[in-house]
Amino acid sequence: MGDFYQNGIITTLHNLSDRPLGELEKELMKFSRSRPMALILPCLYSELETVAMPNILQHLKAVPYLHEIVIGLDRADQGQYQEALKFFSELPQRHKVLWNDGPRLRSIDAKLQAEELAPQEPGKGRNVWFCMGYTLASGKTESVAMHDCDILTYDRSLLARLIYPVANPNFNYEFCKGFYARIANGKINGRVSRLLVTPLLRALKKVFGPLDYLEYLDSYRYPLAGEFSFRKDVMNDIRIPSDWGLEIGVLSEMKRNYSNNRLCQVDIADVYDHKHQDLSLNNDQGGLSKMSIDITKAIFRKLATNGIVFNQETFRTVKATYFRIALDFVETYRNDAEINGLKLDVHQEEQAVELFAKNIMKAGCHFLENPMEAPFIPSWNRVISAFPDVLSELYEAVESDMKEFG
């Protein structure tokens, strides 16, 4: 049960009454007549073989208000793509599966790459970007939600609460971020958000003062949540990173494009669990280590666009300030866990803090050494200006793949 406190400068929509799902879906059905809705699902083929995705599929089959489901499929050969088509064929809603590794979509990608208008590396950001392109090409929906495909505790009420703020015509929100408590199996999870992002934002505020961007990011209760919803027009102008900075990058873009009163966050689940990444203490190219570097770089880049000047001494100060604040947070979370009868390993928490502190310096060095780096995927508006027929080509490629292999 949530409280009603409004923290920061972003509207928070709480779960105050455990409203019956049937009531929410009845309203969403009414909204869908004037504001059709879609769901984007970026997934790996391997996720279809987990316990999470079949459960998600069963819940989605019962959702009555969705007009379209767009599935982005990564790391799949032809046989796996065909298996995926069979897997999703149970969905009663109109649904399309983008075979991102297939020759048709690869051909479009190659054409865009030649003009430096495509994602530079594979990953979730690239997957989401192509899914957004197809959703624009389809033109069948006005409100769109997106969530991950590894949610072990999935219930369709999550989707209903996530899309409601941008689907309700009486609300003026263009974008909504989901949040939840990362509690599962008697443990507090969400280490990167708890032990990196929040203390890093507090450290940056201490070093640079109360900047509007930092106050904005710190207003989100779970800034790294992979669940968000938006109006169709958002997809035209947004530029997103292709790495683990995706969620922070999306929030930064929404800050750039819209006023704060057009953005909100909503409580979408009492319990949330998904697959967990390794800390990767000895490998900064994988796991939470790479994630922490990418996220930190995304924050530094945005601050630079706001006029903040960085150098090695600045990053050393930020690291030292972060380290002290993060260690204080470990004690806070230990106490929070204990009063709730939850487990929290202080040794592992402090290991994570030490790793993240080192990676703040690595992110800073990378930022200084690569001043010409272009981290964002171009917006679809820019791509369309260069290739006016690209959306129709993307639409036809997806249709042809499903017709040939389905």
Rosetta blueprint (number, residue, H / E / L):
1 M L
2 G L
3 D L
4 F L
5 Y L
6 Q L
7 N L
8 G L
9 I L
10 I L
11 T E
12 T E
13 L E
14 H L
15 N L
16 L L
17 S L
18 D L
19 R L
20 P L
21 L H
22 G H
23 E H
24 L H
25 E H
26 K H
27 E H
28 L H
29 M H
30 K H
31 F H
32 S H
33 R H
34 S H
35 R L
36 P L
37 M E
38 A E
39 L E
40 I E
41 L E
42 P E
43 C E
44 L E
45 Y H
46 S H
47 E H
48 L H
49 E H
50 T L
51 V L
52 A H
53 M H
54 P H
55 N H
56 I H
57 L H
58 Q H
59 H H
60 L H
61 K H
62 A L
63 V L
64 P L
65 Y L
66 L E
67 H E
68 E E
69 I E
70 V E
71 I E
72 G E
73 L E
74 D E
75 R L
76 A L
77 D L
78 Q H
79 G H
80 Q H
81 Y H
82 Q H
83 E H
84 A H
85 L H
86 K H
87 F H
88 F H
89 S L
90 E L
91 L L
92 P L
93 Q L
94 R E
95 H E
96 K E
97 V E
98 L E
99 W E
100 N L
101 D L
102 G L
103 P H
104 R H
105 L H
106 R H
107 S H
108 I H
109 D H
110 A H
111 K H
112 L H
113 Q H
114 A H
115 E L
116 E L
117 L L
118 A L
119 P L
120 Q L
121 E L
122 P L
123 G L
124 K H
125 G H
126 R H
127 N H
128 V H
129 W H
130 F H
131 C H
132 M H
133 G H
134 Y H
135 T H
136 L H
137 A H
138 S H
139 G L
140 K L
141 T L
142 E L
143 S E
144 V E
145 A E
146 M E
147 H L
148 D L
149 C L
150 D L
151 I E
152 L L
153 T L
154 Y L
155 D L
156 R H
157 S H
158 L H
159 L H
160 A H
161 R H
162 L H
163 I H
164 Y H
165 P H
166 V H
167 A H
168 N L
169 P L
170 N L
171 F L
172 N L
173 Y L
174 E L
175 F E
176 C E
177 K E
178 G E
179 F E
180 Y E
181 A L
182 R L
183 I E
184 A E
185 N L
186 G L
187 K E
188 I E
189 N L
190 G L
191 R H
192 V H
193 S H
194 R H
195 L H
196 L H
197 V H
198 T H
199 P H
200 L H
201 L H
202 R H
203 A H
204 L H
205 K H
206 K H
207 V H
208 F H
209 G L
210 P L
211 L L
212 D H
213 Y H
214 L H
215 E H
216 Y H
217 L H
218 D H
219 S L
220 Y L
221 R L
222 Y L
223 P L
224 L L
225 A L
226 G L
227 E L
228 F E
229 S E
230 F E
231 R E
232 K L
233 D L
234 V H
235 M H
236 N H
237 D H
238 I L
239 R L
240 I E
241 P E
242 S L
243 D L
244 W L
245 G L
246 L H
247 E H
248 I H
249 G H
250 V H
251 L H
252 S H
253 E H
254 M H
255 K H
256 R H
257 N H
258 Y L
259 S L
260 N H
261 N H
262 R H
263 L E
264 C E
265 Q E
266 V E
267 D E
268 I E
269 A E
270 D L
271 V L
272 Y L
273 D L
274 H E
275 K L
276 H L
277 Q L
278 D L
279 L L
280 S L
281 L L
282 N L
283 N L
284 D L
285 Q L
286 G L
287 G H
288 L H
289 S H
290 K H
291 M H
292 S H
293 I H
294 D H
295 I H
296 T H
297 K H
298 A H
299 I H
300 F H
301 R H
302 K H
303 L H
304 A H
305 T H
306 N L
307 G L
308 I L
309 V L
310 F L
311 N L
312 Q H
313 E H
314 T H
315 F H
316 R H
317 T H
318 V H
319 K H
320 A H
321 T H
322 Y H
323 F H
324 R H
325 I H
326 A H
327 L H
328 D H
329 F H
330 V H
331 E H
332 T H
333 Y H
334 R H
335 N H
336 D H
337 A H
338 E H
339 I H
340 N L
341 G L
342 L L
343 K E
344 L L
345 D L
346 V H
347 H H
348 Q H
349 E H
350 E H
351 Q H
352 A H
353 V H
354 E H
355 L H
356 F H
357 A H
358 K H
359 N H
360 I H
361 M H
362 K H
363 A H
364 G H
365 C H
366 H H
367 F H
368 L H
369 E H
370 N L
371 P L
372 M L
373 E L
374 A L
375 P L
376 F E
377 I E
378 P L
379 S L
380 W H
381 N H
382 R H
383 V H
384 I H
385 S H
386 A H
387 F L
388 P L
389 D L
390 V H
391 L H
392 S H
393 E H
394 L H
395 Y H
396 E H
397 A H
398 V H
399 E H
400 S H
401 D H
402 M H
403 K H
404 E H
405 F H
406 G L
